[in-house]
Amino acid sequence: MARETELSSIETAIKKYLRANASDADLQKAVAALGRLRDEYEVLPKDEVAKLQQEAQKLKEAPLQYAIYLGPGPTHQRDILVGVGQSIFEAHIADELADQPLSLGQQVLLNNEHNVVGIRSEYVRGETAEVINILRPPNSGEIISLLDDQVPLRALVKWTDGEETEVKCADELASAKLARGDIVQIDPETMIALAKVRPRLHVRAGGTDGTVVEISDRLFNEGVRLGDLVRVESGLKFAFEKLPSLETRELTLEEVPDISYADIGGLDAQIETFRDAIELPYLQRSKFQKYRLSRPKGILLYGPPGCGKTMVAKAVANSLTESIRAHLSSLEQRIKLYISLKANPKDAETLAAVRALLGIDADSHDSSAQPAGLLTRLEGGLRIHDVDLKQPEEKLREIRSLIGREEVRSYFLNVKGPELLDKYVGETEHRIRSIFEEARRHASYYTPVVIFFDEMEAMFRARGTGRSSDVETTIVPQFLSEIDGFESSANVILIGATNRDDMIDPAILRPGRLDVKIKIDRPTKEAAADIFSFYLLPTLPLSRSTAVAANKTVGSIVFRTAYHKTTEADEFDGELLPPNFDLRLALSFSPEERARLAEFSQNLNVAQVLTHKQQDAGSPTLLVKLRLLKGATRVEEITPKLEGLNRSYVSNSDLRSRVDYLVQMEWIAEAMIHDAISLLYSPTSSLKVLAKSGNHYTFMLSDFVTGAVIANIVSRTKKRAIKRELISIDGYSEGITFEDLRAAIEEEFTESREQLALYKLRDEMNLVNELIQSVDLQLESGRADPWSEDKPKAYKIA
């Protein structure tokens, strides 16, 4: 009413002003405009009043409540289940929201009548919990890997009793995006995977024994594994999302290091022990089960520092992967030959291939060399590897899929003792448990996991020794319980390394836990020469002034580098020789020896020839040359390349000059290596130690030679050659000389002589109270004074 009065007074004043100052036409226009303004002015307050009335009504309404969607209702009386706090309700959903999709774990709005009137985003709060078990429904399995993309899709699953089995996937399941770790429902009669099912999780948080929770759609699609951290609402017994792990952030699995046994020198005997302890029982499980022999649970590497323990452990994972792939390729070849021979027993090409595979002489008239006998022998070999002879094509598809998808790989979990220790009570034990759970959930037959505990003496010291705190009284039992649970972890390989095996708790070292103990000791003369050949290569700039022995027979060092390449000869294009083959060896093979090599069966490597074929291998010279190859080259690769090299060497003068130069460089490198070995292992090369107590000690220099020391010596040698080239006026480089190598050896041991002497006195001789006055390095190549040597005492026979 006040506004109406105000508007009328304004209109009267405007009209009065216009009558006095405007024409009649202008007055009529102004009156019309005032009318329109009056109409608009009268409508605007009505809208504002209506808005104010609506807002006032909203203020009177009760607030909406957030809830979490937990799934459809169990009956038709209500639509959905929702959770609020620690309570669960059945609620109706508004008609206008009925067509909108809902996912488990999503937030919804409830009105005063507990009806759903709005849909919001995912729930983002809750506490952190660790998954300690995955509860699968009955007759379900966990997918380990998908085998092929054909129809029907096939998958390798972990069955209810922990065994791995192969199943077919139903058409509906094949269209879904399956991944490793998914849980699928399996018909036990037909062994067909029917559908992807939702597991429940046993989680632990806040130091409790844990609780069982349902999972959201997001977790269902991502997949959950043991050891994962998830966000849960404990009141609703519901898990929402997966969180990054904090406990094992420094301990995550890494792909296999690119290190193989071929990269390790001087440890041939130890590598053979590794193959027997790990690869043999892993690849031949059926035979070990036949003899009721279980594989070793763990391996301990012990010995002085710098001798290659960590490198060997990394090479184990790589070698195991390559062995699995080679095993699958060999099995694939056997299956293909079996299928071909069964379909056409008289095919001459197939018969020849089967005889070569089985090592049977083609001229043999024995019944086992006939088609029926060959088929029987193939069947026996395939049964050992659990191949269904009624449907061998299925196993063939599985193998091709694994190799094609590169599903065959290994993981390497490198655990360093000091990094694992935690100052909080129970945290170290929890990390140990998490490490093994991380390994178990990734491990399968085609993806083994190697757990490498480095510096074990830092964690698992003997209990009750008083050398450290009481932390080992709880850490050691936790570690032992994880090792004893390895029966269910056949695809997890445990390797430990230590410099002080005497400090480790005896319960860890007893048989049944770390069964195999391999000492990685300081290298011998021959092993040191082998290690030198990895670093002092013929391809380096070597000084040609180095004296070389006149008697140039086959060298004792094989430089395992695949650098012999050429494109200069039409007869032999590409790599001249197989890897690990010495040019000097190649030039020393006689025509008779090359012809004898051609007589060996296909697929035989050098180690097999030396082991099984020595009696009929021909001349002893051939065996000597093969033995120098380190057993790394297949025989059928050698003969054609030797023939090609021989033809090219004779006919092509440029190639002959190049090969002669490479051979000369190999001789120079070998001469340097032998001179360095004579220095390091000379009986007159030593450290003379004078203690403050007046005691004198003499330590042979060979007592301190390790692989790491050799690598450092060669690095120093290269650096000296580079500095000499830099200060040269014309930039001329003489290359590496033996004087550089000798000076590098002297520098290496001069810098570290006090530390080496202390290590010898305190760690090896246990003279912890002995203090050093001075250490002198004596570096000589020659024989010791016979009068200064201790003479062996004669024993009298009673």
Secondary structure, DSSP 8 states (H G I E B T S, - for coil): -HHHHHHHHHHHHHHHHHHHHS-HHHHHHHHHHHHHHHHHHHHHHHHHHHHHHHHHHHHHS---EEEEEEEE-SSSSSSEEEEETTEEEEE-B-GGGTTS---TTEEEEE-TTS-EEEEEEE----EEEEEEEEE--TTEEEEEEE--SSSS-EEEEE-TTS-EEEEEE-HHHHTS---TT-EEEEETTTTEEEEE---EEEEE-TTSS-EEEEE-HHHHHH---TT-EEEEETTTTEEEEEE--STTTTS--EE--S--GGG--S-HHHHHHHIIIIIHHHHTHHHHHHTT----SEEEEESSTTSSHHHHHHHHHHHHHHHHHHHHHHHHHHHHHHHHHHH-TT-HHHHHHHHHHHT--TT--SGGGSHHHHHHHHHHHHHHTT--TTSHHHHHHHHHHHHHHT----EEEEEEHHHH--SSTTHHHHHHHHHHHHHHHH-BTTB-EEEEEESGGGTSB-TTSSSS-TTHHHHHHHHHHHHHGGGG-TTEEEEEEES-GGGB-HHHHSTTTS-EEEE-----HHHHHHHHHHHS-TTS-B-TTS---S---S-S--------EE-S-SSS-EESS-TT--HHHHHH--HHHHHHHHTS-TT-BHHHHHHHSSTTS--HHHHHHHHTTTT-SBHHHHHHHHHHHHHHHHH-HHHHHHHHHHHHHHHHHHHHHHHHHHHHT-TT-EEEEEETTS-EEEEEGGGG--HHHHHHHHHHHHHHHHHHHHT-SS-----B-HHHHHHHHHHHHHHTHHHHHHIIIIIIS--TT--EEEEEEE---S---GGGS---------
